[in-house]
């Protein structure tokens, strides 16, 4: 059977063979199954391309495609990662929106800040300073840098909104529960929490914040926090247990300057 198929390929050519193959697969006629399998075996025996990426010459994998009847050279891991990062960079604004960054801070970039801030992002951060000095702007800029480095498991959310989101689960028709949201935000690799300390300090809020911060502390997740208060001031307003864990996992960044929101 194979010899007759080989002869047919020589007469018809590769493109005609592939076209005929696809047509027979669509028809799914039992009488042609031997033809289809023989055709696959014959083309599987054809020479394989060199196992090197055509773009960068790094080692690449080769696989046989049953649909196109040919060996296909996959892009190498280096080029796949390069393409992924280029895609993130090209679509950075809509991607940041999906990750919670407010419209106001989509243009935040780390090079808009003094050089002492440009290496931030490798460690968890506690960014403190007076109102309007640019803490949220810096937080969004750090998140952008982390995203552009290829790390995609991250999210930005103001603390007050997070607490409102958790509280909304108390409603009867809620599709989520409190533990589910805490588990989600406790496990995100890079969590950016804005404006810690402006929330009402109810017993429920304090307990919820403690559970979240403690989980991230124990699981060694990267956490980036802004606050108008220092750690000492937060300790008085919130809880020593919360600020102790923040101090244990975060590098403290103190921002100074005038309120940039006030126009003169």
MARVEX-899012 format. One line per field, with one value per atom (N, C-alpha, C): residue number from 1; chain; x, y, z. Coordinates in Angstrom, 3 decimals. Atoms other than C-alpha are relative to their C-alpha. Layout:
// MARVEX-899012
nr: NUM:...;
kette: A:...;
u: X:...;
v: Y:...;
w: Z:...;
// end
This chain:
// MARVEX-899012
nr: 1:1:1:2:2:2:3:3:3:4:4:4:5:5:5:6:6:6:7:7:7:8:8:8:9:9:9:10:10:10:11:11:11:12:12:12:13:13:13:14:14:14:15:15:15:16:16:16:17:17:17:18:18:18:19:19:19:20:20:20:21:21:21:22:22:22:23:23:23:24:24:24:25:25:25:26:26:26:27:27:27:28:28:28:29:29:29:30:30:30:31:31:31:32:32:32:33:33:33:34:34:34:35:35:35:36:36:36:37:37:37:38:38:38:39:39:39:40:40:40:41:41:41:42:42:42:43:43:43:44:44:44:45:45:45:46:46:46:47:47:47:48:48:48:49:49:49:50:50:50:51:51:51:52:52:52:53:53:53:54:54:54:55:55:55:56:56:56:57:57:57:58:58:58:59:59:59:60:60:60:61:61:61:62:62:62:63:63:63:64:64:64:65:65:65:66:66:66:67:67:67:68:68:68:69:69:69:70:70:70:71:71:71:72:72:72:73:73:73:74:74:74:75:75:75:76:76:76:77:77:77:78:78:78:79:79:79:80:80:80:81:81:81:82:82:82:83:83:83:84:84:84:85:85:85:86:86:86:87:87:87:88:88:88:89:89:89:90:90:90:91:91:91:92:92:92:93:93:93:94:94:94:95:95:95:96:96:96:97:97:97:98:98:98:99:99:99:100:100:100:101:101:101:102:102:102:103:103:103:104:104:104:105:105:105:106:106:106:107:107:107:108:108:108:109:109:109:110:110:110:111:111:111:112:112:112:113:113:113:114:114:114:115:115:115:116:116:116:117:117:117:118:118:118:119:119:119:120:120:120:121:121:121:122:122:122:123:123:123:124:124:124:125:125:125:126:126:126:127:127:127:128:128:128:129:129:129:130:130:130:131:131:131:132:132:132:133:133:133:134:134:134:135:135:135:136:136:136:137:137:137:138:138:138:139:139:139:140:140:140:141:141:141:142:142:142:143:143:143:144:144:144:145:145:145:146:146:146:147:147:147:148:148:148:149:149:149:150:150:150:151:151:151:152:152:152:153:153:153:154:154:154:155:155:155:156:156:156:157:157:157:158:158:158:159:159:159:160:160:160:161:161:161:162:162:162:163:163:163:164:164:164:165:165:165:166:166:166:167:167:167:168:168:168:169:169:169:170:170:170:171:171:171:172:172:172:173:173:173:174:174:174:175:175:175:176:176:176:177:177:177:178:178:178:179:179:179:180:180:180:181:181:181:182:182:182:183:183:183:184:184:184:185:185:185:186:186:186:187:187:187:188:188:188:189:189:189:190:190:190:191:191:191:192:192:192:193:193:193:194:194:194:195:195:195:196:196:196:197:197:197:198:198:198:199:199:199:200:200:200:201:201:201:202:202:202:203:203:203:204:204:204:205:205:205:206:206:206:207:207:207:208:208:208:209:209:209:210:210:210:211:211:211:212:212:212:213:213:213:214:214:214:215:215:215:216:216:216:217:217:217:218:218:218:219:219:219:220:220:220:221:221:221:222:222:222:223:223:223:224:224:224:225:225:225:226:226:226:227:227:227:228:228:228:229:229:229:230:230:230:231:231:231:232:232:232:233:233:233:234:234:234:235:235:235:236:236:236:237:237:237:238:238:238:239:239:239:240:240:240:241:241:241:242:242:242:243:243:243:244:244:244:245:245:245:246:246:246:247:247:247:248:248:248:249:249:249:250:250:250:251:251:251:252:252:252:253:253:253:254:254:254:255:255:255:256:256:256:257:257:257:258:258:258:259:259:259:260:260:260:261:261:261:262:262:262:263:263:263:264:264:264;
kette: A:A:A:A:A:A:A:A:A:A:A:A:A:A:A:A:A:A:A:A:A:A:A:A:A:A:A:A:A:A:A:A:A:A:A:A:A:A:A:A:A:A:A:A:A:A:A:A:A:A:A:A:A:A:A:A:A:A:A:A:A:A:A:A:A:A:A:A:A:A:A:A:A:A:A:A:A:A:A:A:A:A:A:A:A:A:A:A:A:A:A:A:A:A:A:A:A:A:A:A:A:A:A:A:A:A:A:A:A:A:A:A:A:A:A:A:A:A:A:A:A:A:A:A:A:A:A:A:A:A:A:A:A:A:A:A:A:A:A:A:A:A:A:A:A:A:A:A:A:A:A:A:A:A:A:A:A:A:A:A:A:A:A:A:A:A:A:A:A:A:A:A:A:A:A:A:A:A:A:A:A:A:A:A:A:A:A:A:A:A:A:A:A:A:A:A:A:A:A:A:A:A:A:A:A:A:A:A:A:A:A:A:A:A:A:A:A:A:A:A:A:A:A:A:A:A:A:A:A:A:A:A:A:A:A:A:A:A:A:A:A:A:A:A:A:A:A:A:A:A:A:A:A:A:A:A:A:A:A:A:A:A:A:A:A:A:A:A:A:A:A:A:A:A:A:A:A:A:A:A:A:A:A:A:A:A:A:A:A:A:A:A:A:A:A:A:A:A:A:A:A:A:A:A:A:A:A:A:A:A:A:A:A:A:A:A:A:A:A:A:A:A:A:A:A:A:A:A:A:A:A:A:A:A:A:A:A:A:A:A:A:A:A:A:A:A:A:A:A:A:A:A:A:A:A:A:A:A:A:A:A:A:A:A:A:A:A:A:A:A:A:A:A:A:A:A:A:A:A:A:A:A:A:A:A:A:A:A:A:A:A:A:A:A:A:A:A:A:A:A:A:A:A:A:A:A:A:A:A:A:A:A:A:A:A:A:A:A:A:A:A:A:A:A:A:A:A:A:A:A:A:A:A:A:A:A:A:A:A:A:A:A:A:A:A:A:A:A:A:A:A:A:A:A:A:A:A:A:A:A:A:A:A:A:A:A:A:A:A:A:A:A:A:A:A:A:A:A:A:A:A:A:A:A:A:A:A:A:A:A:A:A:A:A:A:A:A:A:A:A:A:A:A:A:A:A:A:A:A:A:A:A:A:A:A:A:A:A:A:A:A:A:A:A:A:A:A:A:A:A:A:A:A:A:A:A:A:A:A:A:A:A:A:A:A:A:A:A:A:A:A:A:A:A:A:A:A:A:A:A:A:A:A:A:A:A:A:A:A:A:A:A:A:A:A:A:A:A:A:A:A:A:A:A:A:A:A:A:A:A:A:A:A:A:A:A:A:A:A:A:A:A:A:A:A:A:A:A:A:A:A:A:A:A:A:A:A:A:A:A:A:A:A:A:A:A:A:A:A:A:A:A:A:A:A:A:A:A:A:A:A:A:A:A:A:A:A:A:A:A:A:A:A:A:A:A:A:A:A:A:A:A:A:A:A:A:A:A:A:A:A:A:A:A:A:A:A:A:A:A:A:A:A:A:A:A:A:A:A:A:A:A:A:A:A:A:A:A:A:A:A:A:A:A:A:A:A:A:A:A:A:A:A:A:A:A:A:A:A:A:A:A:A:A:A:A:A:A:A:A:A:A:A:A:A:A:A:A:A:A:A:A:A:A:A:A:A:A:A:A:A:A:A:A:A:A:A:A:A:A:A:A:A:A:A:A:A:A:A:A:A:A:A:A:A:A:A:A:A:A:A:A:A:A:A:A:A:A:A:A:A:A;
u: 0.822:0.000:0.864:-0.821:2.760:0.641:-0.657:4.473:-0.951:0.963:1.287:-0.236:0.172:0.898:1.219:-1.225:4.548:-0.035:0.093:3.993:-0.979:1.010:0.886:0.554:-0.606:2.851:0.957:-0.962:5.578:-0.717:0.759:2.975:-0.729:0.837:0.741:0.788:-0.752:3.369:-0.509:0.299:3.368:-1.294:1.168:0.737:-1.294:1.189:-1.748:-0.276:0.143:-1.108:-0.634:0.546:-1.817:-1.462:1.380:-4.965:-0.928:0.797:-6.227:-0.168:0.016:-5.333:-1.067:0.957:-7.370:-1.430:1.338:-10.329:-0.498:0.383:-10.330:-0.281:0.232:-10.068:-1.378:1.316:-13.134:-1.114:1.026:-15.077:-0.113:-0.045:-14.014:-0.507:0.422:-14.515:0.877:-0.778:-13.454:0.971:-0.844:-12.040:1.288:-1.190:-9.487:0.923:-0.804:-8.113:1.424:-1.340:-5.220:0.837:-0.696:-4.347:0.496:-0.340:-4.385:1.169:-1.065:-2.232:1.316:-1.228:0.251:0.601:-0.474:0.463:0.720:-0.625:1.237:1.358:-1.270:3.931:1.068:-0.966:5.568:0.580:-0.503:5.759:0.737:-0.737:6.905:1.438:-1.339:9.900:0.833:-0.758:10.887:1.024:-1.058:14.030:-0.537:0.384:13.614:0.874:-0.838:14.785:1.010:-1.001:17.841:-0.666:0.679:16.803:0.515:-0.467:17.832:-0.950:0.912:15.709:0.523:-0.401:15.775:0.289:-0.181:15.672:1.290:-1.171:18.486:0.992:-0.879:20.029:0.158:0.008:19.309:-0.705:0.680:18.205:-1.520:1.467:14.543:-0.546:0.624:12.096:-0.692:0.610:10.654:-1.159:1.148:7.243:-0.652:0.658:5.331:-1.468:1.390:2.021:-0.826:0.871:-0.650:-0.923:0.914:-2.749:0.668:-0.698:-0.093:0.950:-0.887:1.862:1.432:-1.404:5.219:0.563:-0.681:7.796:0.042:0.021:7.468:1.000:-1.007:10.196:-0.652:0.579:8.955:1.004:-0.903:10.355:0.663:-0.729:12.947:-0.535:0.479:12.220:0.416:-0.484:14.312:-0.890:0.833:12.277:-1.451:1.366:8.969:-0.121:0.024:9.831:0.141:-0.163:10.974:-1.310:1.292:7.681:-1.034:0.945:5.720:0.226:-0.314:7.516:-0.340:0.354:7.052:-1.509:1.461:3.319:-0.473:0.349:3.113:0.308:-0.401:4.995:-0.933:0.870:2.800:-1.387:1.366:-0.435:-0.015:-0.177:0.764:-1.166:1.065:-2.027:-1.266:1.181:-5.027:0.294:-0.357:-3.147:0.038:-0.041:-2.554:-1.404:1.393:-6.253:-0.608:0.523:-7.135:0.578:-0.649:-4.714:-0.311:0.489:-6.474:0.554:-0.603:-4.344:-1.008:0.947:-6.536:0.486:-0.322:-6.674:1.005:-0.856:-4.975:1.476:-1.399:-1.785:0.522:-0.446:-1.541:1.306:-1.225:1.255:1.174:-1.080:3.341:1.168:-1.208:6.911:1.098:-1.010:9.858:1.037:-0.991:12.099:-0.494:0.525:9.819:0.428:-0.423:11.343:1.521:-1.461:14.837:0.629:-0.700:17.436:-0.038:-0.002:17.296:-1.215:1.208:13.817:-0.006:0.109:14.631:0.380:-0.331:15.911:-1.049:1.032:12.757:-0.794:0.833:10.587:0.470:-0.511:12.828:-0.468:0.446:11.675:-1.360:1.243:8.390:0.304:-0.223:7.947:-1.112:0.963:6.241:0.360:-0.262:6.027:-0.829:0.691:5.178:0.375:-0.240:4.892:-1.293:1.188:2.537:-0.889:0.942:-0.510:0.559:-0.326:0.182:1.449:-1.417:3.928:0.319:-0.211:3.484:0.117:-0.131:3.209:-0.733:0.767:0.470:0.610:-0.677:2.253:1.213:-1.175:5.416:-0.419:0.497:3.436:-0.369:0.405:1.943:1.213:-1.211:5.362:0.791:-0.694:6.938:-0.739:0.781:4.083:0.227:-0.255:4.638:1.331:-1.319:8.319:-0.032:0.117:7.460:-0.700:0.766:4.939:0.882:-0.847:7.395:1.157:-1.065:9.950:-0.503:0.562:7.565:-0.776:0.738:5.933:-1.444:1.381:2.175:-0.987:0.921:0.688:0.059:-0.050:0.102:-1.332:1.256:-2.736:0.158:-0.030:-3.269:-1.392:1.312:-6.064:0.161:0.007:-6.727:-0.540:0.414:-7.160:-1.498:1.433:-10.603:-0.861:0.766:-11.810:0.067:-0.135:-10.459:-0.938:0.886:-12.340:-1.472:1.374:-15.523:-0.344:0.204:-15.089:-0.259:0.189:-14.778:-1.343:1.253:-17.710:-1.214:1.127:-19.914:-0.369:0.300:-19.666:-1.012:0.967:-21.905:-1.440:1.336:-24.882:-0.434:0.529:-27.131:0.257:-0.140:-26.797:1.440:-1.406:-22.985:0.501:-0.562:-21.200:1.327:-1.279:-18.020:-0.193:0.038:-17.272:1.277:-1.108:-14.921:1.305:-1.211:-12.452:0.568:-0.458:-12.318:0.794:-0.700:-11.306:1.317:-1.245:-8.762:1.035:-0.909:-7.291:0.595:-0.455:-7.082:1.066:-0.947:-5.372:1.169:-1.111:-3.265:1.019:-0.885:-1.768:0.591:-0.575:-1.109:1.480:-1.452:2.652:0.425:-0.360:2.841:-1.283:1.211:0.118:0.370:-0.252:0.046:-1.199:1.068:-2.034:0.186:-0.102:-2.720:-0.777:0.667:-3.558:-0.403:0.272:-3.324:-0.082:0.132:-4.575:-1.126:1.121:-7.417:-1.342:1.234:-9.978:-0.444:0.511:-12.224:0.565:-0.652:-10.560:-1.014:0.925:-13.402:0.719:-0.600:-12.624:0.062:0.022:-13.650:1.099:-1.019:-11.373:1.399:-1.320:-8.394:0.295:-0.191:-8.900:0.221:-0.122:-9.318:1.374:-1.318:-6.170:1.100:-1.003:-4.228:0.101:0.005:-5.283:0.705:-0.602:-4.288:1.512:-1.431:-0.915:0.763:-0.672:-0.066:0.191:-0.131:-0.767:1.116:-1.026:1.415:1.390:-1.273:4.141:0.502:-0.391:4.143:0.340:-0.236:4.000:1.083:-1.103:6.760:-0.389:0.471:4.680:0.450:-0.436:5.858:-1.214:1.097:3.668:0.526:-0.397:3.878:-1.130:1.031:2.029:0.324:-0.176:1.497:-0.849:0.765:0.342:0.431:-0.329:0.133:0.639:-0.494:1.191:1.326:-1.218:4.536:-0.380:0.288:4.818:-0.374:0.340:4.754:-1.429:1.359:1.582:-1.027:0.897:0.011:-0.161:0.046:0.876:-1.008:0.962:-1.159:-1.422:1.341:-4.085:-0.524:0.450:-4.186:0.313:-0.305:-2.439:1.483:-1.426:1.119:0.283:-0.214:0.669:0.105:-0.012:-0.036:1.295:-1.192:2.780:1.286:-1.185:5.241:0.294:-0.193:4.695:0.391:-0.383:4.895:1.474:-1.403:8.203:0.921:-0.823:9.447:0.170:-0.106:8.796:0.264:-0.097:9.014:1.226:-0.985:11.765:-0.785:0.733:10.623:0.561:-0.365:10.650:-0.746:0.613:10.038:0.063:0.063:8.856:-0.285:0.182:9.112:-0.258:0.259:8.035:-1.327:1.249:5.124:-1.133:1.188:1.588:-0.117:0.006:1.685:-1.404:1.371:-2.108:-0.451:0.397:-2.295:0.622:-0.478:-2.035:0.159:-0.275:-0.473:-0.253;
v: -1.201:0.000:1.262:-1.199:2.406:0.385:-0.298:2.105:0.706:-0.654:3.051:1.438:-1.357:6.056:0.848:-0.723:7.022:0.421:-0.310:6.850:1.144:-1.045:8.984:1.364:-1.244:11.596:0.560:-0.460:11.711:0.633:-0.516:12.302:1.300:-1.145:14.731:1.131:-1.012:16.529:0.148:-0.126:17.441:0.775:-0.841:20.205:-0.726:0.746:18.027:-1.140:1.092:15.169:0.501:-0.577:17.394:0.383:-0.406:18.784:-1.214:1.222:15.292:-0.635:0.550:14.136:0.691:-0.767:16.924:-0.287:0.270:16.216:-1.371:1.340:12.512:-0.050:-0.067:13.340:0.590:-0.620:15.589:-1.003:0.947:12.879:-1.188:1.100:10.283:-1.317:1.236:7.462:-1.149:1.155:4.081:-0.553:0.563:2.952:0.771:-0.809:5.750:0.055:-0.091:5.178:-0.510:0.517:3.066:1.055:-1.053:5.935:1.096:-1.071:8.498:-0.409:0.446:6.434:-0.202:0.179:5.494:1.356:-1.336:9.142:0.646:-0.559:10.199:-0.646:0.698:7.534:0.424:-0.378:8.487:1.384:-1.352:12.171:0.103:0.011:11.371:-0.459:0.481:9.674:1.021:-1.018:12.835:0.649:-0.596:14.657:1.091:-1.032:16.790:1.237:-1.205:20.418:-0.013:-0.093:21.292:0.534:-0.380:21.606:1.303:-1.301:25.246:1.091:-1.102:28.386:0.811:-0.760:30.236:1.457:-1.404:33.600:0.261:-0.266:33.216:-1.154:1.170:29.779:-0.740:0.772:28.552:-1.333:1.288:24.915:0.151:-0.053:24.405:-1.410:1.315:21.508:-0.135:0.297:19.824:-0.963:0.898:18.206:-0.227:0.325:16.478:0.393:-0.451:18.112:-0.932:0.888:15.607:0.798:-0.792:18.441:0.548:-0.547:19.884:-1.005:1.053:16.621:0.479:-0.409:18.160:0.217:-0.278:18.588:1.509:-1.435:21.960:0.328:-0.467:23.833:1.009:-0.915:25.430:1.100:-1.058:28.738:-0.436:0.411:28.343:0.747:-0.677:29.292:1.465:-1.388:32.460:0.896:-0.812:33.718:0.060:-0.018:32.682:1.015:-0.950:34.681:1.435:-1.327:37.618:0.480:-0.346:37.544:0.330:-0.245:37.362:1.383:-1.295:40.389:1.138:-1.019:42.330:0.217:-0.096:41.553:0.778:-0.735:42.789:1.484:-1.404:45.985:0.724:-0.603:46.636:0.272:-0.115:46.152:0.385:-0.225:47.474:0.751:-0.792:50.014:-0.831:0.822:47.668:-1.126:1.055:44.965:0.536:-0.618:47.338:0.284:-0.240:48.261:-1.291:1.293:44.562:-0.400:0.340:44.330:1.020:-0.880:47.125:1.406:-1.338:50.199:1.047:-1.038:53.352:0.754:-0.744:55.366:1.112:-1.137:58.285:-0.349:0.385:56.281:-0.958:0.913:54.271:0.462:-0.512:56.544:0.077:-0.065:56.167:-0.884:0.742:55.109:0.315:-0.137:54.595:1.066:-1.015:56.930:1.427:-1.310:59.802:0.400:-0.227:59.521:0.110:-0.062:60.282:-1.389:1.268:57.570:-0.926:0.850:56.346:-0.915:0.824:54.930:-1.044:0.785:53.191:-1.469:1.414:49.939:-0.702:0.589:49.354:-1.046:1.029:46.323:-1.399:1.327:43.457:-0.514:0.362:43.516:0.613:-0.608:44.184:1.413:-1.402:47.910:0.534:-0.811:50.135:1.447:-1.368:53.587:0.961:-0.921:56.338:1.443:-1.419:60.115:0.776:-0.850:63.061:-0.146:0.041:63.371:0.752:-0.696:64.225:-0.007:-0.020:63.505:-0.974:0.902:60.793:-1.465:1.397:57.542:-0.964:0.877:56.016:-0.012:-0.100:57.248:-0.929:0.878:55.464:-1.464:1.375:52.334:-0.541:0.421:52.183:-0.151:0.079:52.818:-1.268:1.234:49.963:-1.205:1.107:47.678:-0.136:0.033:48.619:-0.680:0.606:47.668:-1.501:1.425:44.338:-0.724:0.584:43.651:-0.132:0.013:44.565:-0.989:0.991:42.178:-1.409:1.296:39.358:-0.697:0.592:38.694:0.473:-0.374:38.613:-0.271:0.291:37.356:1.155:-1.191:40.801:0.738:-0.747:43.122:1.241:-1.301:46.714:0.284:-0.316:47.677:0.888:-0.784:50.403:-0.862:0.814:48.922:0.157:-0.219:50.527:-0.791:0.761:48.912:-1.500:1.412:45.537:-0.374:0.274:45.741:0.044:-0.068:46.803:-1.257:1.218:43.856:-1.205:1.112:41.458:0.134:-0.225:43.040:-0.323:0.267:42.662:-1.478:1.438:38.883:-0.365:0.278:39.178:0.008:-0.040:39.771:-1.405:1.342:36.767:-0.478:0.400:36.819:0.075:-0.106:37.126:-1.317:1.190:34.742:-0.404:0.281:34.930:-0.031:-0.038:34.380:0.657:-0.730:36.151:-0.781:0.811:33.284:-0.117:0.110:32.965:1.217:-1.229:36.600:0.127:-0.049:36.442:-0.983:0.995:33.303:0.511:-0.533:34.967:1.076:-1.102:38.157:-0.391:0.480:36.224:-0.778:0.851:34.075:0.679:-0.726:36.658:0.261:-0.132:36.796:1.428:-1.409:40.616:0.798:-0.747:42.571:1.439:-1.426:46.377:0.607:-0.515:47.848:1.502:-1.454:51.582:0.561:-0.776:53.890:-0.807:0.691:51.638:1.041:-0.908:53.480:1.000:-0.940:55.524:-0.673:0.739:52.771:0.180:-0.054:52.788:-1.182:1.050:50.836:-0.767:0.874:48.512:-1.295:1.276:45.210:-0.955:0.878:43.384:0.382:-0.459:45.545:-0.374:0.324:45.039:-1.492:1.443:41.292:-0.447:0.364:41.065:0.382:-0.442:43.102:-0.870:0.846:41.024:-1.356:1.308:37.748:0.097:-0.164:39.067:0.213:-0.309:40.545:-1.186:1.145:37.535:-1.132:1.054:35.100:0.327:-0.388:37.051:-0.033:0.044:37.318:-1.438:1.406:33.567:-0.682:0.624:32.620:0.708:-0.748:35.134:0.568:-0.652:36.880:1.464:-1.390:40.265:0.924:-0.907:43.042:1.438:-1.395:46.735:0.869:-0.721:49.171:1.493:-1.431:52.933:0.415:-0.521:54.914:1.437:-1.351:58.512:-0.047:0.153:57.163:-0.744:0.774:55.931:-1.322:1.280:52.429:0.202:-0.279:53.873:0.517:-0.549:55.814:-1.079:1.112:52.750:-0.951:0.896:50.715:0.502:-0.591:53.132:-0.111:0.002:53.268:-1.405:1.347:49.623:-1.005:1.109:46.862:-0.305:0.341:45.995:-1.253:1.243:42.558:0.261:-0.325:44.082:0.709:-0.789:46.637:-0.789:0.835:44.087:-0.845:0.833:41.864:0.837:-0.896:44.791:0.363:-0.359:45.848:-1.178:1.188:42.270:-0.389:0.429:41.854:1.136:-1.116:45.379:0.882:-1.076:47.808:1.312:-1.259:51.242:1.089:-1.103:54.087:1.245:-1.239:57.591:1.040:-1.020:60.099:1.359:-1.358:63.815:0.952:-0.999:66.913:0.701:-0.733:69.237:-0.791:0.638:68.159:0.359:-0.248:67.779:0.187:-0.167:67.839:1.452:-1.396:71.463:0.837:-0.847:73.751:1.438:-1.373:77.114:0.981;
w: 0.000:0.000:0.000:-0.117:0.952:-1.328:1.274:-2.417:-0.956:0.879:-4.246:0.444:-0.514:-1.965:-0.342:0.358:-2.542:-1.468:1.433:-6.295:-0.234:0.150:-5.975:0.433:-0.479:-3.969:-1.044:1.010:-6.611:-1.180:1.144:-9.312:0.353:-0.383:-7.438:0.663:-0.733:-5.347:1.430:-1.434:-1.664:0.256:-0.268:-1.781:-0.344:0.400:-3.665:0.982:-0.960:-1.248:1.293:-1.232:1.756:-0.198:0.304:0.109:-0.023:0.086:-0.666:1.374:-1.356:2.839:0.845:-0.798:4.455:-0.441:0.517:2.200:0.482:-0.433:3.099:1.511:-1.442:6.802:0.279:-0.163:6.494:-0.306:0.420:4.696:0.954:-0.970:7.284:-0.606:0.668:4.800:0.461:-0.495:6.263:-1.027:1.047:2.928:-0.227:0.224:2.971:1.220:-1.219:6.450:-0.217:0.291:5.139:-0.714:0.761:2.767:0.955:-0.940:5.568:0.889:-0.894:7.931:-0.736:0.792:5.194:-0.353:0.357:4.150:1.182:-1.210:7.724:0.241:-0.232:8.080:-0.988:1.040:4.792:0.280:-0.248:5.640:1.327:-1.256:9.157:-0.218:0.327:7.545:-0.758:0.742:5.670:0.925:-0.838:6.886:0.922:-0.958:9.984:-0.204:0.067:10.008:1.141:-1.067:12.084:1.275:-1.258:15.768:0.609:-0.482:16.043:-0.455:0.297:16.180:-1.183:1.186:12.859:0.336:-0.359:14.686:0.758:-0.849:17.231:0.057:0.082:16.529:1.323:-1.251:20.070:-0.232:0.171:20.492:0.046:0.069:19.583:-0.155:0.130:19.557:-1.356:1.294:16.472:0.246:-0.142:16.198:-1.363:1.262:13.421:0.072:0.050:12.480:-0.891:0.775:11.387:-0.926:0.821:9.992:-1.254:1.175:7.671:-0.652:0.513:7.109:-0.192:0.089:7.860:1.400:-1.252:10.574:0.202:-0.284:12.270:1.098:-0.949:14.078:0.943:-0.984:17.292:0.331:-0.430:18.461:1.311:-1.192:21.199:1.225:-1.214:24.849:0.074:-0.041:24.478:-0.845:0.891:21.520:0.461:-0.529:23.095:1.132:-1.105:26.211:-0.512:0.602:24.096:-0.600:0.606:22.197:1.085:-1.094:25.470:0.613:-0.589:26.896:-0.961:0.992:23.651:-0.042:-0.019:23.779:1.217:-1.220:27.378:-0.171:0.175:26.499:-0.958:1.006:23.465:0.562:-0.534:25.451:1.476:-1.428:28.807:0.642:-0.621:29.411:0.255:-0.294:28.940:0.979:-0.942:30.850:1.433:-1.326:33.774:0.524:-0.400:33.793:0.548:-0.446:34.100:1.352:-1.267:37.002:1.097:-1.051:38.891:0.054:-0.059:38.153:-0.489:0.414:38.032:-1.250:1.220:34.796:0.270:-0.323:36.532:0.038:-0.193:37.057:-1.064:1.060:33.817:-0.640:0.609:32.608:0.950:-0.994:35.760:-0.419:0.351:34.944:1.002:-1.040:37.230:-0.347:0.382:35.201:0.228:-0.364:36.258:1.418:-1.376:39.731:0.077:-0.191:41.081:-0.056:0.223:40.495:1.212:-1.197:44.114:0.059:0.002:43.400:-1.130:1.238:40.114:0.131:-0.213:41.590:0.855:-0.846:43.644:-0.765:0.635:42.959:0.302:-0.301:43.977:1.350:-1.341:47.589:0.293:-0.460:49.355:0.508:-0.357:50.054:0.887:-0.724:52.585:-0.317:0.458:50.996:0.845:-0.886:53.476:-0.320:0.259:53.211:0.121:-0.111:53.430:-1.225:1.116:51.201:-1.200:1.237:47.582:-0.428:0.376:47.481:-1.138:1.144:44.817:0.362:-0.438:46.766:-0.943:0.898:44.587:-1.387:1.298:41.461:-0.026:-0.091:42.619:0.061:-0.102:43.532:-1.379:1.348:40.014:-0.917:0.824:38.456:0.305:-0.397:40.445:-0.574:0.544:39.405:-1.501:1.444:35.765:-0.296:0.195:36.059:0.247:-0.303:37.670:-1.149:1.114:34.895:-1.244:1.197:32.138:0.115:-0.177:33.651:-0.313:0.377:32.737:1.098:-1.120:36.120:-0.061:0.291:35.568:1.125:-1.101:38.850:0.998:-0.823:40.341:-0.059:-0.022:41.321:0.864:-0.674:42.454:0.546:-0.567:44.854:1.237:-1.235:47.437:1.146:-1.143:50.918:0.269:-0.248:51.315:-0.981:0.998:48.072:0.285:-0.323:49.139:1.152:-1.126:52.432:-0.419:0.514:50.614:-0.793:0.807:48.250:0.911:-0.934:51.168:0.720:-0.722:53.018:-0.877:0.906:49.917:-0.035:-0.001:50.335:1.079:-1.059:53.386:-0.519:0.581:51.077:-0.412:0.258:50.514:-1.423:1.403:46.714:-0.497:0.407:46.710:-0.590:0.648:44.352:0.639:-0.656:46.483:1.507:-1.459:50.144:0.532:-0.603:52.541:-0.084:0.014:52.760:-1.418:1.386:48.962:-0.441:0.375:48.512:0.758:-0.779:51.348:-0.543:0.576:49.810:-1.304:1.288:46.396:0.196:-0.186:47.611:0.906:-0.804:50.068:-0.797:0.795:47.317:-1.229:1.135:44.565:0.270:-0.212:44.067:0.296:-0.184:43.861:0.229:-0.329:45.660:0.349:-0.186:45.548:0.735:-0.853:48.405:0.202:-0.065:48.256:1.187:-1.059:51.178:1.229:-1.260:54.206:1.123:-1.135:57.286:-0.136:0.160:55.778:0.298:-0.265:56.429:1.451:-1.368:59.484:0.793:-0.788:62.270:0.858:-0.720:63.198:0.357:-0.393:64.877:-1.188:1.179:61.674:-0.986:0.952:59.486:0.473:-0.547:61.801:-0.114:0.072:61.936:-1.438:1.416:58.148:-0.539:0.452:57.489:0.607:-0.641:59.991:-0.705:0.667:58.323:-1.355:1.327:54.879:0.097:-0.128:55.928:0.573:-0.621:58.087:-1.010:1.014:55.238:-0.982:0.966:52.856:0.649:-0.727:55.481:0.112:-0.192:56.169:-1.314:1.305:52.490:-0.814:0.625:51.623:-1.364:1.215:48.964:0.001:0.099:47.686:0.178:-0.315:49.105:-0.022:0.162:48.208:0.560:-0.748:50.482:0.031:-0.232:50.572:1.188:-1.137:53.598:0.292:-0.465:54.792:1.380:-1.361:58.198:0.031:-0.219:59.447:0.655:-0.657:60.867:1.472:-1.404:64.406:0.107:-0.016:63.607:-0.334:0.332:61.996:1.173:-1.142:65.055:1.026:-0.936:67.165:-0.537:0.586:64.735:-0.251:0.361:63.674:1.105:-0.914:65.536:-0.110:0.000:66.561:-0.834:0.731:64.999:-1.500:1.432:61.579:-0.380:0.348:61.609:0.211:-0.221:63.004:-1.229:1.190:59.987:-1.216:1.093:57.574:0.126:-0.228:59.151:-0.291:0.208:58.909:-1.443:1.400:55.210:-0.982:0.947:53.722:0.228:-0.029:52.877:0.112:-0.212:54.124:-0.913:0.883:51.586:0.473:-0.477:52.940:-1.120:1.058:50.328:0.632:-0.506:50.999:-1.155:1.028:49.150:0.228:-0.086:48.556:-0.616:0.547:47.735:-1.481:1.438:43.949:-0.557:0.473:43.717:0.069:-0.158:44.810:-1.099:1.095:41.794:0.500:-0.453:42.374:-1.144;
// end
